[in-house]
Each structure stands twice: as C-alpha cells, then as structure tokens.
Amino acid sequence: TWEEASLFLDEQRQLSQTFKDPRVLAYMADLQKTLLQTGVVGKSNSLADIVKTVHRELFMGKKEAFRVPDSRKAVAQCLLTFQNSHRPHDLWHFVTPDYRKTSLWVQLKSGDNKDMEQVVEAVDEYMQNHQPPILLKHNWFGLTYINVVWQEKMVKGMLMAFMGSFLIVFLMTSILFRSALWGLLSMIPLTVTVGFIYGVVGIVGKDYDMPVAVLSSLSLGLAVDFAIHFLSRSKNIYSEYGSWRKASEAIFGEPARAIARNIMVIAFGFLPLLAATLVPYKTVGIFLASIMVFSGIGTLIILPSLVKILEKRLFPLVPAMGATCNCVLCIASSVTLVLLIALNLYQYARMGFSTLTWISLFTIPLLVLGCGLISRREKCRIIPPA
C-alpha cells in the first residue's frame, strides 16, 4: 500500500512537469520539422531530440526507435539515462529542473534579419493552426532576434519621429507666414527632396541603417531652410513691386545668389567625408550633400513656378485683419496640432489608433467650429478699401 501511495504521489508530481509529457515533446518535434521546411533554418535542437536519441540507444540503435516514448515514465527514464551518461547539469541547458520551461535552439543559415522574421512568422502560424496539447506560451531570445526587435523599433520610431517633425515644421511655417498656403508651399521642396533621396536609396539597394535613419529627421531642418529664406524674401520684395513679374527679377538677384552660394559651400563642405575609412561617415557625407543640392534646386525651380501660378491667392488684395482672423490658418493649425498630439499619444501613452481616431474625429469638428466663431468677430470684419 505504501509503494502504491508513493507511486501515486510521484505520478501526480510529474503531472506538473510539463516537458515530461510525451504529447508536448511530440508537439515540439513536429514544430522543428515545420521550421526546417522554411528553408532558412539549418538545424534545431530541443529536449525532444535528447529523448528520441536516448530512446533509440536503449533499443540498440534501431531507426524505428528514434521517437518520443508513449509514457511519462519512459520519458523520465530516458532523461535519467542521459544524466547518468553525461555531466548531470548538461540537461539544464535545455530544460529547467522543474521541467516547466524548456529551450528550443534554432540555428539559421544566415544572420539576416529577414530570415529571423520568417522564422518568427512560421512559429506564430504553426501555434495558431496547431493547438498544443496543453496551454503553452513562447518567448524569443538570441542576438538575431534582438536585432529584429531593434530594427523594428528603429524603423517605426524614426518613421513616427519623421512624421511628427513634418507636422511641427508645417505648423511653425504656417504660423510664421500667417497662412496655411504659405506653410504648405514651404514644405514642397522638403517633400520633393526627401522623396527623391530616399527613393534613390531604395533603388540602389542601400540598407536603411542607423546613419540613414538618424539623418531622415535631420534632413527636415536642412531642406526647409532655403524655402523659408526664399519665401520670406519673396513676400517682402513683392510688397515693394506689387507684381510677381517685377519682383522675380529682384528675387533672383541677391537672395537667389545667397541661396546658391549657401548650397555650394555646405554641400562641398560635407564631401570630404567621402574620403573617410568608415562607411557611416561616407553615408553622412553623400547624404547631407545630396539634401543641400536637391533642396536648393527645388527651392529655386519649383517655388517660383508655384508662386507665379498661385499669385492671386498668395498675395490677396485685402489681407486678413490678423492671424486669428484667418479661418483657414486656424483650421489647418488645429488639425495639425490634433494629429501631432495623437501621434505622440500613440508612441508614449501606448494608445491604439482606433481610440485616437475617434478622439480626433470628435476634437477636430469642435476646433473647426471654434475657428469659425473666432474669425467672425467684430475685430475680424474686413473694411473695404476706399
């Protein structure tokens, strides 16, 4: 009776030892076969491999014995045999002493992050389509997976930072020129420059590495500089001449020469970095020089054409009485501010886009209504010219 009670207690204790369960080990072995079929996994090792190997040796090396035994007792015997024939602590490289956590080692054929992403997707898909015998939870570790996480955070983080910076620049230029149209106009050389340069980066196959990611936000400040200078001088000179045809001759005198010289000086100033031995320095040199050149060309070619087309809208005969009286500027600034706040809440408060979308859809109409009421004040009434 004592022996039966002891055997019963031992069986109950083994029930909590998850990775002595033959069904769980067979599930892991089948997962390993699935990973090998991805083509990017060279080899994998797990506790199931140890059990299958020892089980085969106990049956004199028969091929058909290379399998997971059908009972917990047989699995426990295989593990005990492995500990007796090796250093006992070698087993704990694969499983914890309480047999509740185990490691599945996956060796990739390359250290490419894309291969690691494919393996992660394969595991997630397998566990979603194949129900484990008991509730299992998996986590990843390893240098290649750390690189994948870092890459995802870098790309997404820089994308969010770039979008936030873009909105801030638009908001500041709109307030600076007291017009949403002028603010939008100042963003065009910047947008064209960033789109062109990153398009070329993708076409030539350049990796989106850390220097390129950091310079993506830095390019905003450099590319918008010339546009602000050009538009600010254009606005002042136009007020003197009263016509873009006459004002353009003066604008392409001293202001255009100053911008052109600034482009050449700064662009050539970064080119010596191409002689550096480190590749990131070369990337910085060619990247910043390209930003200066293309943003300057876009400013001197695109902006004058757009100003000529939009002359009547950019230079109205009767301007608004004040910045707060410009309803379009108020609405554009309000919408930009709401988007900027939503973007930051998404990053730092971990709020989902679905919640932020509903909040934004509720907030924007209220701000639009407020802008309409502010622009209709007595102070904002336009007094017709005598």
C-alpha positions as a Markdown table, in Angstrom:
| # | Residue | x | y | z |
|---|---|---|---|---|
| 1 | Thr | 0.0 | 0.0 | 0.0 |
| 2 | Trp | 2.9 | 2.4 | 0.8 |
| 3 | Glu | 4.5 | 1.6 | -2.5 |
| 4 | Glu | 1.2 | 2.3 | -4.3 |
| 5 | Ala | 0.7 | 5.6 | -2.5 |
| 6 | Ser | 4.3 | 6.6 | -3.2 |
| 7 | Leu | 3.8 | 5.7 | -6.9 |
| 8 | Phe | 0.6 | 7.7 | -7.0 |
| 9 | Leu | 2.2 | 10.8 | -5.4 |
| 10 | Asp | 5.1 | 10.5 | -7.9 |
| 11 | Glu | 2.7 | 10.4 | -10.8 |
| 12 | Gln | 0.8 | 13.4 | -9.5 |
| 13 | Arg | 4.1 | 15.3 | -9.1 |
| 14 | Gln | 5.1 | 14.5 | -12.7 |
| 15 | Leu | 1.8 | 16.0 | -14.0 |
| 16 | Ser | 3.1 | 19.5 | -13.2 |
| 17 | Gln | 6.3 | 18.7 | -15.1 |
| 18 | Thr | 5.1 | 19.9 | -18.4 |
| 19 | Phe | 8.0 | 18.9 | -20.6 |
| 20 | Lys | 8.0 | 15.3 | -19.5 |
| 21 | Asp | 4.7 | 14.9 | -21.2 |
| 22 | Pro | 5.1 | 12.8 | -24.5 |
| 23 | Arg | 2.4 | 14.8 | -26.2 |
| 24 | Val | 4.2 | 18.1 | -25.6 |
| 25 | Leu | 7.6 | 16.7 | -26.7 |
| 26 | Ala | 5.9 | 15.3 | -29.9 |
| 27 | Tyr | 4.4 | 18.8 | -30.5 |
| 28 | Met | 7.9 | 20.4 | -30.2 |
| 29 | Ala | 9.4 | 17.8 | -32.6 |
| 30 | Asp | 6.7 | 18.5 | -35.2 |
| 31 | Leu | 7.3 | 22.2 | -34.8 |
| 32 | Gln | 11.0 | 21.6 | -35.5 |
| 33 | Lys | 10.1 | 19.8 | -38.7 |
| 34 | Thr | 8.0 | 22.7 | -39.8 |
| 35 | Leu | 10.9 | 25.1 | -39.2 |
| 36 | Leu | 13.2 | 23.0 | -41.3 |
| 37 | Gln | 10.8 | 23.3 | -44.2 |
| 38 | Thr | 11.1 | 27.1 | -44.2 |
| 39 | Gly | 14.5 | 26.8 | -45.9 |
| 40 | Val | 16.2 | 29.3 | -43.7 |
| 41 | Val | 16.7 | 27.0 | -40.7 |
| 42 | Gly | 19.8 | 24.8 | -40.8 |
| 43 | Lys | 19.3 | 22.8 | -37.6 |
| 44 | Ser | 17.3 | 22.9 | -34.4 |
| 45 | Asn | 17.8 | 21.2 | -31.0 |
| 46 | Ser | 15.4 | 20.6 | -28.2 |
| 47 | Leu | 14.6 | 18.3 | -25.3 |
| 48 | Ala | 12.6 | 16.1 | -27.7 |
| 49 | Asp | 15.8 | 15.4 | -29.6 |
| 50 | Ile | 17.6 | 14.2 | -26.4 |
| 51 | Val | 14.7 | 11.9 | -25.5 |
| 52 | Lys | 14.5 | 10.5 | -29.0 |
| 53 | Thr | 18.2 | 9.9 | -29.2 |
| 54 | Val | 18.4 | 8.2 | -25.8 |
| 55 | His | 15.3 | 6.1 | -26.6 |
| 56 | Arg | 17.0 | 4.9 | -29.8 |
| 57 | Glu | 20.2 | 3.9 | -28.0 |
| 58 | Leu | 18.2 | 2.0 | -25.3 |
| 59 | Phe | 16.8 | -0.1 | -28.2 |
| 60 | Met | 20.2 | -0.9 | -29.6 |
| 61 | Gly | 20.2 | 1.9 | -32.2 |
| 62 | Lys | 17.2 | 0.8 | -34.1 |
| 63 | Lys | 15.9 | 3.5 | -36.5 |
| 64 | Glu | 12.3 | 2.9 | -35.7 |
| 65 | Ala | 13.1 | 3.6 | -32.0 |
| 66 | Phe | 14.1 | 7.2 | -32.8 |
| 67 | Arg | 10.9 | 8.7 | -31.4 |
| 68 | Val | 9.3 | 10.1 | -28.3 |
| 69 | Pro | 8.1 | 7.3 | -26.0 |
| 70 | Asp | 4.4 | 7.0 | -25.2 |
| 71 | Ser | 4.5 | 7.4 | -21.4 |
| 72 | Arg | 5.9 | 9.8 | -18.9 |
| 73 | Lys | 7.8 | 7.0 | -17.2 |
| 74 | Ala | 9.6 | 6.2 | -20.3 |
| 75 | Val | 10.5 | 9.9 | -20.9 |
| 76 | Ala | 11.7 | 10.2 | -17.4 |
| 77 | Gln | 13.9 | 7.0 | -17.8 |
| 78 | Cys | 15.4 | 8.5 | -21.0 |
| 79 | Leu | 16.3 | 11.7 | -19.2 |
| 80 | Leu | 17.7 | 9.9 | -16.2 |
| 81 | Thr | 19.8 | 7.8 | -18.5 |
| 82 | Phe | 21.1 | 10.9 | -20.3 |
| 83 | Gln | 22.1 | 12.4 | -17.0 |
| 84 | Asn | 23.9 | 9.3 | -15.9 |
| 85 | Ser | 25.9 | 9.1 | -19.2 |
| 86 | His | 26.8 | 12.8 | -19.3 |
| 87 | Arg | 27.5 | 15.5 | -16.9 |
| 88 | Pro | 24.2 | 15.8 | -15.0 |
| 89 | His | 24.0 | 19.6 | -15.4 |
| 90 | Asp | 24.1 | 19.4 | -19.2 |
| 91 | Leu | 20.4 | 18.7 | -19.2 |
| 92 | Trp | 19.6 | 22.0 | -17.7 |
| 93 | His | 20.8 | 23.8 | -20.8 |
| 94 | Phe | 17.6 | 22.6 | -22.4 |
| 95 | Val | 15.1 | 22.5 | -19.6 |
| 96 | Thr | 14.7 | 23.9 | -16.0 |
| 97 | Pro | 14.9 | 21.4 | -13.1 |
| 98 | Asp | 11.2 | 21.7 | -12.5 |
| 99 | Tyr | 10.5 | 20.8 | -16.2 |
| 100 | Arg | 8.2 | 23.7 | -16.7 |
| 101 | Lys | 10.4 | 25.7 | -19.1 |
| 102 | Thr | 12.4 | 24.5 | -22.0 |
| 103 | Ser | 14.5 | 25.9 | -24.8 |
| 104 | Leu | 14.3 | 25.2 | -28.5 |
| 105 | Trp | 17.6 | 26.1 | -30.1 |
| 106 | Val | 17.2 | 27.3 | -33.7 |
| 107 | Gln | 20.3 | 27.7 | -35.9 |
| 108 | Leu | 19.8 | 29.8 | -39.0 |
| 109 | Lys | 21.7 | 29.5 | -42.2 |
| 110 | Ser | 22.4 | 33.3 | -42.2 |
| 111 | Gly | 22.2 | 36.1 | -39.7 |
| 112 | Asp | 19.9 | 38.1 | -42.0 |
| 113 | Asn | 17.0 | 39.8 | -40.0 |
| 114 | Lys | 14.6 | 38.9 | -42.8 |
| 115 | Asp | 15.3 | 35.2 | -42.2 |
| 116 | Met | 14.6 | 35.7 | -38.5 |
| 117 | Glu | 11.4 | 37.4 | -39.2 |
| 118 | Gln | 10.4 | 34.5 | -41.4 |
| 119 | Val | 11.1 | 32.0 | -38.6 |
| 120 | Val | 9.1 | 34.1 | -36.1 |
| 121 | Glu | 6.1 | 34.2 | -38.5 |
| 122 | Ala | 6.4 | 30.4 | -39.1 |
| 123 | Val | 6.3 | 29.7 | -35.3 |
| 124 | Asp | 3.3 | 32.0 | -34.8 |
| 125 | Glu | 1.5 | 30.5 | -37.7 |
| 126 | Tyr | 2.2 | 26.9 | -36.5 |
| 127 | Met | 1.0 | 27.6 | -33.0 |
| 128 | Gln | -2.1 | 29.3 | -34.3 |
| 129 | Asn | -3.0 | 26.5 | -36.7 |
| 130 | His | -2.0 | 23.6 | -34.4 |
| 131 | Gln | -3.5 | 23.6 | -30.9 |
| 132 | Pro | -0.9 | 22.4 | -28.4 |
| 133 | Pro | -1.9 | 19.5 | -26.1 |
| 134 | Ile | -1.8 | 21.9 | -23.1 |
| 135 | Leu | -1.6 | 25.6 | -22.8 |
| 136 | Leu | 1.9 | 26.8 | -23.9 |
| 137 | Lys | 3.5 | 30.2 | -24.1 |
| 138 | His | 6.6 | 31.0 | -26.0 |
| 139 | Asn | 9.1 | 33.8 | -26.0 |
| 140 | Trp | 12.1 | 34.6 | -28.2 |
| 141 | Phe | 15.7 | 35.3 | -27.2 |
| 142 | Gly | 19.1 | 35.5 | -29.0 |
| 143 | Leu | 21.2 | 38.1 | -30.8 |
| 144 | Thr | 19.4 | 37.7 | -34.2 |
| 145 | Tyr | 16.0 | 38.3 | -32.6 |
| 146 | Ile | 17.3 | 41.3 | -30.6 |
| 147 | Asn | 18.5 | 42.7 | -34.0 |
| 148 | Val | 15.0 | 42.2 | -35.4 |
| 149 | Val | 13.4 | 44.0 | -32.4 |
| 150 | Trp | 15.9 | 46.8 | -32.6 |
| 151 | Gln | 15.3 | 47.2 | -36.3 |
| 152 | Glu | 11.6 | 47.3 | -35.9 |
| 153 | Lys | 11.8 | 49.9 | -33.2 |
| 154 | Met | 14.3 | 51.9 | -35.2 |
| 155 | Val | 12.3 | 52.0 | -38.4 |
| 156 | Lys | 9.0 | 52.6 | -36.7 |
| 157 | Gly | 10.5 | 55.1 | -34.2 |
| 158 | Met | 12.2 | 57.1 | -36.9 |
| 159 | Leu | 9.0 | 57.0 | -39.1 |
| 160 | Met | 7.0 | 58.4 | -36.2 |
| 161 | Ala | 9.7 | 61.0 | -35.4 |
| 162 | Phe | 9.8 | 62.0 | -39.1 |
| 163 | Met | 6.0 | 62.4 | -39.3 |
| 164 | Gly | 6.0 | 64.4 | -36.1 |
| 165 | Ser | 8.8 | 66.6 | -37.3 |
| 166 | Phe | 7.0 | 67.1 | -40.6 |
| 167 | Leu | 3.8 | 68.2 | -38.8 |
| 168 | Ile | 5.8 | 70.6 | -36.5 |
| 169 | Val | 7.6 | 72.2 | -39.4 |
| 170 | Phe | 4.3 | 72.7 | -41.2 |
| 171 | Leu | 2.7 | 74.2 | -38.1 |
| 172 | Met | 5.6 | 76.6 | -37.5 |
| 173 | Thr | 5.9 | 77.7 | -41.1 |
| 174 | Ser | 2.1 | 78.3 | -41.2 |
| 175 | Ile | 2.3 | 80.5 | -38.1 |
| 176 | Leu | 5.5 | 82.2 | -39.3 |
| 177 | Phe | 3.9 | 83.2 | -42.6 |
| 178 | Arg | 0.4 | 83.6 | -41.1 |
| 179 | Ser | -1.0 | 81.5 | -43.9 |
| 180 | Ala | -1.6 | 77.7 | -44.3 |
| 181 | Leu | -1.0 | 78.1 | -48.0 |
| 182 | Trp | 2.4 | 79.7 | -47.5 |
| 183 | Gly | 3.2 | 77.0 | -44.9 |
| 184 | Leu | 2.2 | 74.2 | -47.4 |
| 185 | Leu | 4.3 | 75.9 | -50.1 |
| 186 | Ser | 7.4 | 75.9 | -47.9 |
| 187 | Met | 7.1 | 72.2 | -47.4 |
| 188 | Ile | 7.1 | 71.3 | -51.1 |
| 189 | Pro | 11.0 | 71.5 | -51.7 |
| 190 | Leu | 11.4 | 69.5 | -48.5 |
| 191 | Thr | 8.9 | 66.8 | -49.6 |
| 192 | Val | 10.4 | 66.5 | -53.0 |
| 193 | Thr | 13.9 | 66.3 | -51.6 |
| 194 | Val | 13.1 | 63.6 | -49.0 |
| 195 | Gly | 11.0 | 61.6 | -51.6 |
| 196 | Phe | 13.8 | 61.7 | -54.2 |
| 197 | Ile | 16.7 | 60.9 | -51.9 |
| 198 | Tyr | 15.0 | 58.0 | -50.1 |
| 199 | Gly | 13.7 | 56.8 | -53.5 |
| 200 | Val | 17.3 | 56.7 | -54.8 |
| 201 | Val | 18.4 | 54.9 | -51.5 |
| 202 | Gly | 15.8 | 52.2 | -52.2 |
| 203 | Ile | 16.7 | 51.9 | -55.9 |
| 204 | Val | 20.4 | 51.4 | -55.3 |
| 205 | Gly | 19.7 | 48.9 | -52.6 |
| 206 | Lys | 21.3 | 50.8 | -49.7 |
| 207 | Asp | 20.2 | 49.4 | -46.3 |
| 208 | Tyr | 18.2 | 51.6 | -44.0 |
| 209 | Asp | 20.9 | 51.6 | -41.4 |
| 210 | Met | 21.4 | 53.8 | -38.3 |
| 211 | Pro | 23.1 | 56.7 | -40.1 |
| 212 | Val | 20.3 | 56.9 | -42.7 |
| 213 | Ala | 17.6 | 56.6 | -40.0 |
| 214 | Val | 19.1 | 59.5 | -37.9 |
| 215 | Leu | 19.6 | 61.7 | -40.9 |
| 216 | Ser | 16.0 | 61.2 | -42.0 |
| 217 | Ser | 14.8 | 63.7 | -39.3 |
| 218 | Leu | 17.9 | 65.9 | -39.7 |
| 219 | Ser | 17.1 | 66.3 | -43.4 |
| 220 | Leu | 13.8 | 68.2 | -42.5 |
| 221 | Gly | 15.6 | 71.1 | -40.9 |
| 222 | Leu | 18.2 | 71.4 | -43.7 |
| 223 | Ala | 15.7 | 71.1 | -46.6 |
| 224 | Val | 13.2 | 73.6 | -45.3 |
| 225 | Asp | 15.8 | 76.3 | -44.6 |
| 226 | Phe | 16.1 | 77.5 | -48.2 |
| 227 | Ala | 12.4 | 77.5 | -48.8 |
| 228 | Ile | 11.8 | 79.8 | -45.7 |
| 229 | His | 14.5 | 82.1 | -46.8 |
| 230 | Phe | 13.2 | 82.3 | -50.4 |
| 231 | Leu | 9.5 | 82.8 | -49.5 |
| 232 | Ser | 10.3 | 85.3 | -46.7 |
| 233 | Arg | 12.3 | 87.5 | -49.1 |
| 234 | Ser | 9.7 | 87.0 | -51.9 |
| 235 | Lys | 6.9 | 88.2 | -49.6 |
| 236 | Asn | 8.9 | 91.4 | -48.6 |
| 237 | Ile | 10.0 | 92.2 | -52.2 |
| 238 | Tyr | 6.5 | 91.6 | -53.6 |
| 239 | Ser | 5.1 | 94.2 | -51.3 |
| 240 | Glu | 7.5 | 96.8 | -52.9 |
| 241 | Tyr | 6.8 | 95.9 | -56.5 |
| 242 | Gly | 3.2 | 94.8 | -56.4 |
| 243 | Ser | 3.8 | 92.2 | -59.2 |
| 244 | Trp | 5.5 | 88.8 | -59.3 |
| 245 | Arg | 6.9 | 89.5 | -62.8 |
| 246 | Lys | 8.7 | 92.6 | -61.5 |
| 247 | Ala | 9.5 | 91.1 | -58.1 |
| 248 | Ser | 11.1 | 87.9 | -59.5 |
| 249 | Glu | 13.9 | 89.9 | -61.2 |
| 250 | Ala | 14.9 | 91.3 | -57.8 |
| 251 | Ile | 14.4 | 88.0 | -56.0 |
| 252 | Phe | 16.8 | 86.2 | -58.5 |
| 253 | Gly | 19.4 | 88.8 | -57.8 |
| 254 | Glu | 20.9 | 88.9 | -54.3 |
| 255 | Pro | 18.5 | 86.4 | -52.5 |
| 256 | Ala | 19.0 | 83.7 | -55.1 |
| 257 | Arg | 22.7 | 84.2 | -55.2 |
| 258 | Ala | 22.9 | 83.9 | -51.4 |
| 259 | Ile | 20.9 | 80.7 | -51.5 |
| 260 | Ala | 23.1 | 79.3 | -54.4 |
| 261 | Arg | 26.3 | 80.1 | -52.6 |
| 262 | Asn | 25.0 | 78.6 | -49.4 |
| 263 | Ile | 24.2 | 75.4 | -51.3 |
| 264 | Met | 27.7 | 75.1 | -52.8 |
| 265 | Val | 29.5 | 76.0 | -49.6 |
| 266 | Ile | 27.7 | 73.5 | -47.3 |
| 267 | Ala | 27.4 | 70.7 | -50.0 |
| 268 | Phe | 31.2 | 70.9 | -50.8 |
| 269 | Gly | 31.9 | 71.1 | -47.0 |
| 270 | Phe | 30.4 | 67.6 | -46.5 |
| 271 | Leu | 32.1 | 66.0 | -49.5 |
| 272 | Pro | 35.5 | 65.4 | -47.7 |
| 273 | Leu | 33.7 | 62.8 | -45.6 |
| 274 | Leu | 33.7 | 60.6 | -48.7 |
| 275 | Ala | 37.4 | 60.1 | -48.1 |
| 276 | Ala | 36.8 | 58.6 | -44.6 |
| 277 | Thr | 37.6 | 55.0 | -44.0 |
| 278 | Leu | 34.4 | 54.3 | -42.1 |
| 279 | Val | 31.3 | 53.7 | -44.2 |
| 280 | Pro | 28.9 | 55.6 | -41.9 |
| 281 | Tyr | 31.0 | 58.8 | -42.5 |
| 282 | Lys | 30.7 | 58.3 | -46.2 |
| 283 | Thr | 27.0 | 57.8 | -45.9 |
| 284 | Val | 26.6 | 61.1 | -43.9 |
| 285 | Gly | 28.7 | 63.0 | -46.4 |
| 286 | Ile | 26.9 | 62.0 | -49.5 |
| 287 | Phe | 23.5 | 62.1 | -47.8 |
| 288 | Leu | 23.8 | 65.7 | -46.5 |
| 289 | Ala | 25.4 | 67.0 | -49.7 |
| 290 | Ser | 22.5 | 65.5 | -51.7 |
| 291 | Ile | 20.0 | 67.1 | -49.3 |
| 292 | Met | 21.6 | 70.5 | -49.8 |
| 293 | Val | 21.8 | 70.2 | -53.5 |
| 294 | Phe | 18.3 | 68.9 | -54.2 |
| 295 | Ser | 16.5 | 71.1 | -51.7 |
| 296 | Gly | 18.3 | 74.2 | -53.1 |
| 297 | Ile | 17.4 | 73.2 | -56.7 |
| 298 | Gly | 13.8 | 72.5 | -55.7 |
| 299 | Thr | 13.6 | 75.9 | -54.0 |
| 300 | Leu | 14.9 | 77.9 | -56.9 |
| 301 | Ile | 13.0 | 76.0 | -59.6 |
| 302 | Ile | 9.7 | 74.7 | -58.1 |
| 303 | Leu | 8.8 | 77.5 | -55.7 |
| 304 | Pro | 9.0 | 80.4 | -58.3 |
| 305 | Ser | 6.7 | 78.4 | -60.6 |
| 306 | Leu | 4.2 | 77.8 | -57.9 |
| 307 | Val | 4.2 | 81.4 | -56.7 |
| 308 | Lys | 3.5 | 82.5 | -60.2 |
| 309 | Ile | 0.5 | 80.2 | -60.5 |
| 310 | Leu | -0.8 | 81.0 | -57.0 |
| 311 | Glu | 0.0 | 84.7 | -57.1 |
| 312 | Lys | -3.6 | 85.9 | -56.5 |
| 313 | Arg | -4.1 | 83.5 | -53.6 |
| 314 | Leu | -0.7 | 84.2 | -52.0 |
| 315 | Phe | -0.9 | 88.0 | -52.3 |
| 316 | Pro | -4.6 | 88.9 | -51.8 |
| 317 | Leu | -5.6 | 92.5 | -52.3 |
| 318 | Val | -7.3 | 92.6 | -48.8 |
| 319 | Pro | -5.3 | 90.5 | -46.3 |
| 320 | Ala | -6.8 | 89.2 | -43.1 |
| 321 | Met | -7.0 | 91.7 | -40.2 |
| 322 | Gly | -4.9 | 89.4 | -38.0 |
| 323 | Ala | -3.6 | 85.8 | -37.7 |
| 324 | Thr | -6.5 | 84.7 | -35.6 |
| 325 | Cys | -8.9 | 86.1 | -38.2 |
| 326 | Asn | -7.6 | 83.7 | -40.9 |
| 327 | Cys | -10.1 | 80.9 | -40.6 |
| 328 | Val | -8.2 | 78.6 | -43.0 |
| 329 | Leu | -5.0 | 79.1 | -41.0 |
| 330 | Cys | -6.8 | 78.4 | -37.7 |
| 331 | Ile | -8.4 | 75.2 | -39.1 |
| 332 | Ala | -5.1 | 73.9 | -40.6 |
| 333 | Ser | -3.2 | 74.7 | -37.4 |
| 334 | Ser | -5.9 | 73.0 | -35.3 |
| 335 | Val | -5.9 | 69.8 | -37.4 |
| 336 | Thr | -2.1 | 69.7 | -37.4 |
| 337 | Leu | -2.0 | 70.1 | -33.7 |
| 338 | Val | -4.5 | 67.3 | -33.1 |
| 339 | Leu | -2.6 | 65.0 | -35.4 |
| 340 | Leu | 0.6 | 65.8 | -33.6 |
| 341 | Ile | -0.9 | 65.1 | -30.2 |
| 342 | Ala | -2.4 | 61.9 | -31.4 |
| 343 | Leu | 1.0 | 60.8 | -32.8 |
| 344 | Asn | 2.7 | 61.4 | -29.5 |
| 345 | Leu | 0.0 | 59.7 | -27.5 |
| 346 | Tyr | 0.3 | 56.6 | -29.8 |
| 347 | Gln | 4.1 | 56.5 | -29.1 |
| 348 | Tyr | 4.3 | 57.3 | -25.4 |
| 349 | Ala | 0.8 | 56.6 | -23.9 |
| 350 | Arg | 0.5 | 53.3 | -25.9 |
| 351 | Met | -3.0 | 54.2 | -27.1 |
| 352 | Gly | -4.3 | 52.4 | -30.1 |
| 353 | Phe | -5.0 | 54.2 | -33.4 |
| 354 | Ser | -8.7 | 53.2 | -33.2 |
| 355 | Thr | -9.2 | 55.1 | -29.9 |
| 356 | Leu | -7.1 | 58.0 | -31.1 |
| 357 | Thr | -9.1 | 58.1 | -34.4 |
| 358 | Trp | -12.4 | 58.5 | -32.5 |
| 359 | Ile | -10.9 | 61.2 | -30.2 |
| 360 | Ser | -9.6 | 63.1 | -33.2 |
| 361 | Leu | -12.9 | 62.8 | -35.1 |
| 362 | Phe | -14.6 | 64.3 | -32.1 |
| 363 | Thr | -12.0 | 67.0 | -31.4 |
| 364 | Ile | -11.4 | 68.3 | -34.9 |
| 365 | Pro | -15.1 | 69.5 | -35.6 |
| 366 | Leu | -15.1 | 71.3 | -32.3 |
| 367 | Leu | -11.9 | 73.2 | -33.2 |
| 368 | Val | -13.2 | 73.9 | -36.7 |
| 369 | Leu | -16.3 | 75.4 | -35.1 |
| 370 | Gly | -14.2 | 77.4 | -32.7 |
| 371 | Cys | -12.1 | 78.7 | -35.6 |
| 372 | Gly | -15.2 | 79.8 | -37.5 |
| 373 | Leu | -16.6 | 81.7 | -34.5 |
| 374 | Ile | -13.2 | 83.4 | -33.8 |
| 375 | Ser | -12.8 | 84.5 | -37.4 |
| 376 | Arg | -16.3 | 86.1 | -37.4 |
| 377 | Arg | -15.6 | 88.5 | -34.5 |
| 378 | Glu | -16.2 | 92.2 | -34.9 |
| 379 | Lys | -12.4 | 92.8 | -35.0 |
| 380 | Cys | -12.1 | 90.5 | -38.0 |
| 381 | Arg | -14.5 | 92.2 | -40.3 |
| 382 | Ile | -12.8 | 93.3 | -43.5 |
| 383 | Ile | -13.1 | 97.0 | -44.2 |
| 384 | Pro | -13.4 | 97.6 | -47.9 |
| 385 | Pro | -10.8 | 100.0 | -49.5 |
| 386 | Ala | -12.0 | 103.5 | -50.1 |
